[in-house]
């Protein structure tokens, strides 16, 4: 899977996550960011055009994939605010406590192996009153769709770089120490097992 992960998967992820229905979802969430922003799983930079430059002073883009980060650097080159890319050298997010006003997570919680400690680290870097903005695909409410998600998830996860089809996104966010303030859900156009979306805002408890 090494060559696949390095050369093919980044292009597949960029293409699928950049489809129009996904981009419309990003447009609902990302412009709400303000101040100093940490984007978890910045990937190829698909969110970058949607930040409101009148409200955002800086974006830290965190991603473990050098290949995806290289794509995001090109997307950030002409932006009117600073974008700093950071890797994930260990379990800790390499930012100081309370240094971030907004954390943005889009189509990323599906791939994080253990979401609870990751969300607790996110809570640590948020300032008091800071906010988590999220948009994720996950477990569908319809039993027949959910059965297909469960059946397909093992092979999907292997081919999709660790992406899970069937994660209960609100429950994971709450288990990570957050209180959800707003939540919307819907099927977006596309393949039904991967198209049920959750999006909204949350704050540390």
C-alpha positions in Angstrom: 0.0 0.0 0.0 3.0 2.3 0.2 3.1 3.4 -3.4 -0.7 3.6 -3.5 -0.8 5.8 -0.4 2.0 8.1 -1.7 1.1 8.6 -5.3 -2.5 7.6 -5.9 -4.5 8.1 -2.7 -3.8 11.9 -2.4 -5.2 12.4 -5.9 -8.2 10.2 -5.2 -9.0 12.1 -2.0 -8.5 15.5 -3.6 -10.9 14.5 -6.4 -13.6 12.9 -4.3 -13.5 15.5 -1.5 -13.6 18.2 -4.1 -16.9 17.1 -5.7 -19.5 19.8 -5.9 -21.8 18.5 -3.1 -18.9 18.4 -0.7 -17.7 21.8 -1.7 -21.2 23.2 -1.0 -21.0 21.7 2.5 -17.6 23.4 3.1 -19.1 26.7 2.0 -21.7 26.4 4.8 -19.1 25.9 7.6 -15.7 27.4 6.8 -16.8 31.1 6.4 -17.9 31.0 10.1 -14.2 30.7 11.2 -12.7 33.7 12.9 -9.4 34.9 14.4 -6.6 32.4 14.6 -7.8 29.2 13.0 -6.5 25.6 13.2 -7.7 23.3 10.5 -7.3 19.6 11.4 -6.7 17.5 8.3 -6.2 20.4 5.8 -5.5 17.9 3.1 -5.1 19.4 -0.3 -6.4 22.8 0.9 -10.0 22.5 -0.4 -11.3 24.7 2.4 -8.9 27.6 1.9 -11.0 29.5 -0.7 -13.9 29.7 1.8 -12.2 31.4 4.7 -13.4 35.0 5.1 -10.3 37.1 5.0 -12.0 39.9 6.9 -12.4 37.7 9.9 -9.4 35.3 9.8 -5.9 36.5 10.8 -4.1 33.2 10.4 -4.7 29.5 9.5 -2.6 26.7 10.8 -3.0 23.7 8.6 -2.3 20.3 10.2 -2.0 17.2 8.2 0.2 14.0 8.5 0.5 13.6 4.7 3.4 15.5 3.1 1.9 14.8 -0.3 -1.4 16.4 0.6 0.4 19.3 2.3 2.3 20.0 -0.9 -0.9 20.4 -2.7 -2.3 22.7 0.0 0.8 24.9 -0.2 0.0 25.7 -3.8 -3.6 26.5 -2.9 -2.4 28.9 -0.1 0.1 30.8 -2.2 -2.2 33.7 -3.2 -4.3 34.1 -0.1 -4.4 37.4 1.8 -3.8 35.8 5.2 -1.0 33.8 6.6 -1.2 30.0 6.3 1.3 28.0 8.3 1.6 24.2 7.7 2.4 22.0 10.6 2.9 18.2 10.8 1.9 15.9 13.6 5.1 14.8 15.2 3.4 12.9 18.0 0.1 12.6 19.8 0.1 16.3 20.8 -1.0 19.2 18.5 2.2 21.3 18.4 0.5 24.5 19.5 0.2 26.2 22.9 -2.8 25.9 25.2 -5.5 28.5 24.4 -3.7 29.7 21.2 -6.6 29.2 18.7 -9.9 30.9 18.3 -11.5 28.4 15.9 -10.9 24.8 15.0 -12.2 23.6 11.6 -12.6 19.9 10.9 -14.1 18.8 7.6 -14.3 15.2 6.4 -11.4 14.3 8.8 -13.0 12.6 11.9 -13.7 9.6 9.7 -9.9 8.9 9.4 -8.5 9.7 12.8 -7.8 6.3 14.5 -8.8 7.4 18.0 -11.0 10.5 18.0 -11.4 11.0 21.8 -7.8 12.0 22.6 -7.6 13.9 19.3 -10.6 16.0 20.3 -9.3 16.6 23.8 -6.1 18.0 22.2 -8.3 20.2 20.1 -10.0 21.4 23.2 -6.7 22.2 24.8 -5.5 24.6 22.1 -8.9 26.4 21.9 -9.1 29.6 23.9 -12.0 30.1 26.4 -15.0 30.8 24.2 -13.4 29.3 21.1 -15.4 27.1 18.8 -15.1 23.9 16.8 -16.7 24.0 13.4 -17.3 20.6 11.8 -18.7 18.9 8.7 -18.4 15.2 8.4 -19.9 12.2 6.7 -20.9 9.3 8.9 -23.5 6.8 10.1 -26.8 7.0 8.2 -30.1 7.0 10.0 -31.7 4.5 7.7 -31.2 0.9 8.6 -30.7 -0.4 5.1 -28.0 2.2 4.3 -26.4 1.6 7.6 -26.2 -2.1 6.9 -24.3 -1.4 3.7 -22.0 1.0 5.5 -21.2 -1.7 8.0 -20.6 -4.3 5.3 -18.5 -2.2 3.1 -16.5 -0.4 5.8 -13.5 -2.8 6.1 -12.6 -2.7 2.4 -13.5 1.0 2.2 -11.3 1.8 5.1 -8.4 0.0 3.5 -8.7 1.7 0.1 -9.7 5.1 1.5 -6.7 5.8 3.6 -8.4 4.9 6.9 -11.7 6.5 6.1 -14.7 5.0 8.0 -18.2 5.1 6.5 -20.2 4.4 9.7 -18.9 6.6 12.5 -21.5 8.3 14.8 -20.1 11.8 14.5 -22.2 13.6 17.2 -21.5 10.9 19.7 -17.7 11.0 19.0 -17.6 14.8 19.3 -19.4 14.7 22.7 -17.2 11.8 23.9 -14.2 14.1 23.1 -15.4 16.6 25.6 -17.5 19.0 23.5 -21.0 20.2 23.7 -22.7 20.6 20.3 -24.4 23.9 20.0 -25.9 23.5 16.5 -26.3 20.4 14.3 -27.7 19.9 10.8 -27.9 16.6 8.9 -28.8 15.5 5.4 -28.0 13.2 2.6 -25.9 15.1 0.0 -26.0 14.0 -3.6 -23.8 11.1 -4.2 -23.2 7.5 -3.3 -25.6 6.9 -0.4 -23.3 5.0 2.0 -20.9 7.9 2.0 -23.3 10.8 1.6 -25.0 11.3 5.0 -23.5 14.5 6.4 -23.4 16.1 9.8 -22.4 19.7 10.3 -22.5 22.3 13.0 -20.7 24.0 15.9 -19.4 22.8 19.3 -17.6 24.2 22.3 -15.6 22.5 25.0 -17.5 21.4 28.1 
